[in-house]
Amino acid sequence: MNTVEHLSIKSWSEADRPREKLLSKVKKALTDAELLAILIGSGSRKESAVSLCKRILIQAENNLNSLCRFSVPQLTNFKGVGEAKAISIVAALELGRRQQSQEIPTYPVINSSYDVFKYMQPLLGDLSHEEFWVLYLNNSNKVIYKKMIGSGGLTSATVDLRLIFKEALEQNAVALILVHNHPSCKLQASIADKKMTSRIKEGASTLSLKVLDHIIVTEKSYFSFADENIL
């Protein structure tokens, strides 16, 4: 066993610590043992969490499907694994199993303002309060992510521009479509709507992001900034 694996993970260099690696790199770069170590949080005085998880995986023949069959009592047989850690492992593996059995959600390709309306109207059309959403798109105008950025009362929703751009960078988006609803059913962009759109568009340009449209959704229809040439 490597000497470093006897040491507490806190004594490792940041580049080797599982949590720091997950934050600074792609999650696929972490080994199964490192991911399990993040779940259990700590090992023992004589063994790091990563080393402990390597031992567990060896008993499972380094196969996660085999590890899924381990019960809580079986996991607690490993020195350094208490009931709480065993439950965390079993719960995480069960979530993974359920994820595999579910269909991957399909997101649309946006070719027009009407495509946005069809996609978002079921979500926003009949709300009694305003919500502000952003659709994040890739180079092919495919929606890769959507997020509610703000929620408010009957006539407005608070929007944090920093959150919009943070999500865009995390999702590797190249374009944005802004969407909010008008519970009043008025298909008209307010002065506040126009100012907000201008601020977002200006901020997006500094990050090489395009704002393709801002859609106002009501129960039965919509208003498009791009269609009205006011974007």
N, C-alpha and C positions, 0 to 999 in steps of 0.2 A: 504493500500500500504506500502511495506517495506520501512523503513527510508532510507536505503542505495540507493534505487532507485531514491530518490530525488536528490542525490548528483551527481556531474559530474563523468562520467566514469573514468576520469583521477585521481580522488581521491580514486578509488577502488584499492584493492590489485591487483597486476599483474595477479594473478591466476584467478581473477574474470572478467578481462577485455576481451571482445569478441575477439578483434584482437590478443591479446597475447595468448588466449586459442587456436585460430585457428593455430597460429604458433607453439605452443608447444604440441598440442594434435591432435588426429584425428578429422577431420572436423565433423564427425558424432556425436562427443560429444557435439557439440553446439546445443542449442535449436533454434527453428524457430525464436523466438524473437531476439536472439543474432545474428543470421545470417542477419536478416533484419536491425539490429542496425549497423552492419558493413557497409551495403549498404548506409544508410542515414548519417552515420558519426557522427551526434550529435543530441541531443534532444533540450531542452530549459533550461533556468535558473532554472526552478522549477521541471524539469523532465528529467531523463536520457533517452538516446536513447533506451535503452532496455525496460524501462517502457513504453515509447511512443509506441514502437512496440508491446508490450503486449496488449495495448489498441486497436491497429489496428486489431490485430489477434482476440481479443474477438469479435469485430464487424463482423469479418469474420467467427465466430463460430470455431475459431482455426483450420481452414481448408484452406490449401493453394490453393486448387481448387476454393474455394469461393473467396479468396483474388484476384485470377487472374481476376475476373470479375469487380474488382474495377477500375474505371477510374481515370485519373489524377485529375479532379475536385472533385471526391468523396474523394480521399486521402488528398487533400489539405484542406478538411473540418476539419481534425484533427489538433488541435492546436499544432504547432511545426513542421508541415509538409508543406514546401513551394513547389513550382512547381518543382524545381530541384530535391528535395528528392522524390517527387511523381513519376517523370519521371524515376528515378533510380530504384524504386521498380517495376514499370510497365515493364521496359526494362528487368530487371533480371528475372521476372516471365515469360515473353515472351520467353526468351532464354531457360528457363527450359521447357516450353511447347514444343518448337521446338526440344529440345534434346530428349524428350520422344518419339517424332514421328520419330526419325532417328534410323537406325539400328546400333547396337553396332559393331564396326569394329572387324573383326576376324583376329587374328595373327597366323602365321604358327608355326608348330613344326619343328624344324631343326634336320634332321637326317643325312644330308650329306652336303658337300660343294656345291653340285649342287642345293640343296634346297635354299641356300643363294643366289646363282647366279640367280635362277628363281625369287626370291623375290625382289632382288635389281636391276637387269638389266634394267627393265623398267624405273627405277628412275635415273640410272647413265649411262647406256650404251651409249647414244648418246650425252652426254654433251661435250662441247668444253673446259671446264675447270675442274680442279680436285676438288672433294669434298670428305671429310672424314666422314664416318658415323659409329655409334656404335649401334649394336643390343644388347639389354639387355634381358637376358633369366632367366626363373625360373628353379626350380629343374627338371622339365619335358622337358627342352630344348624348351619350348614354348617362342616365342618372346612376351614380355610383353610391350616393348617400343622400339622405335628407334629414333635416333636423329642425325642430322648433327652437327658435332663438329667443323669442319673447312672447309673453302673454299678458293681456291687460283687461281693460273694461269694455264698455260698449263702443267707445270711439277711438281707442288707441292701445298700442302695445309697446312696452319698453324693449328697446333693441340694443344689445351690446355689440358694437362693431368688432371689438377685439375677439369675441367668441366666434364671429362669422369667419374671420381670417384664420384663426387658430385651427378651426375645423377644416378649412380649405387646405391648409398646409399638411395637416395630418392625413387627409384623405387623398393627397396628391391630385387634387382637382385642378382643372385648367379654366373652368368657367362656372358661373353662378347664375341661378335664376331665383329672384326674390318673389315670394308669394305671401300675401296676407288677405284676410277676409274683411268684408264690411257687413256686420250684422244688420245694419240699416238698409241693406240692399241697394245703396246708392252706387251706381257705376260711374264714379268720378274720383279722380285723384286729387286729394287735398293738398294744400300748400305744404303741410308737414310730410305727406307722402313723397312729394317731389324733392324736398330738401333732404330727406333721409336717403332717397335713391341716389341723389347727387353725391352725398358724403360717402356712401358705400362704393359707388363707382370710382370715385377719386382714390379711395384707400385701396381698392382692388387693383387699380392700374399700377400702383407702386410695387405690387407683388406679381405683376405680369398675369393677373387674373382678369377675365372678361366677365362683365355683367351683361348677360344676353337679353334679359327682360325682367320686368317687375309686373306680376299679375295680381290684380285685385279680384278676389273670388266672392261671388254672392251665391245664393241658393240656386239660381237658375241661369246665371250668365257670368261674364267676366269682363275685365278691362285690362288691356295690354299696353304698357308704356311703349314697347317697341312698335306695335301696330299703329299707335297714334303719333309716332315719331317725336316722343318727348323723353326718350331715354338719354 
